[in-house]
Amino acid sequence: MKNLRNALLLKQLYQLKQLGYKYSNISTAPPKKEPLDIKEIRDITILKEEALVCNLCDLSKNRKNVMFGEGNFNAEIMFISDNINFTQESSNNLFSGRSGELLSNMIEKVLLIPKSKIYFTNLVKCRPYNNKKITSIEAHTCLFYLKKEIELIRPRIVVTLGIDAYNYLTGESAKLENIRGKSQTRDNYIIVPTFHLNHLLREPSAKRFAFEDMKLIKSLMD
């Protein structure tokens, strides 16, 4: 009997279709929020809200937290690393762990300013699964968030931590040994490339060169 009713209903639907009626799916789900045009965003908090619901690349599938930049929205100095580590994601704090402690010491003991005066962000906002190296697709997908952060924060000095952050930001294919130790003027800010924090933890002998880079940044601040 049920099959007969379904057959009759289907016949009626076909007859209505022949009369010019159109079918549409009725969903009880709330309408999805339309994504904003990133280029039109003028508020860093709205940019963060967009990043928190971003699903544009595979990194979003396994993330625990979206690690948007944190710090002073009026910062003179912005630090940019490449990606997030497990400790940062688990604590939802970019300054956590040994790398965060190292960066805090560099800021407070060499630049002689509290870390609350700077802004710290990453090239990608989601931790790669199993801490794998980020792919070019993942980096370029997230790059427009980073460039918008720079546009909205308007730092005078941008410090790239590691060669990946520098190369993706500038579009170059440079080697760190050829560019660190000096500053460059880019667009509306000065860029200073230096070592990745993880490299400094693995190779403590490199800290003396990083110290020189921090002194260069300090001289640019004065």
Secondary structure, DSSP 4 states (H G I P E B T S, - for coil): -HHHHHHHHHHHHHHHHHTT--------SPPPPPPP-GGG---HHHHHHHHHT--SSGGGGT-S-----EE-TT-SEEEEES---HHHHHHT-TT-HHHHHHHHHHHHHTS-S-GGGSEEEESSSSPPGGGPPPPHHHHHHHHHHHHHHHHHH--SEEEEESHHHHHHHHT----HHHHTTS-EEETTEEEEEE--HHHHHH-GGGHHHHHHHHHHHHHHH-
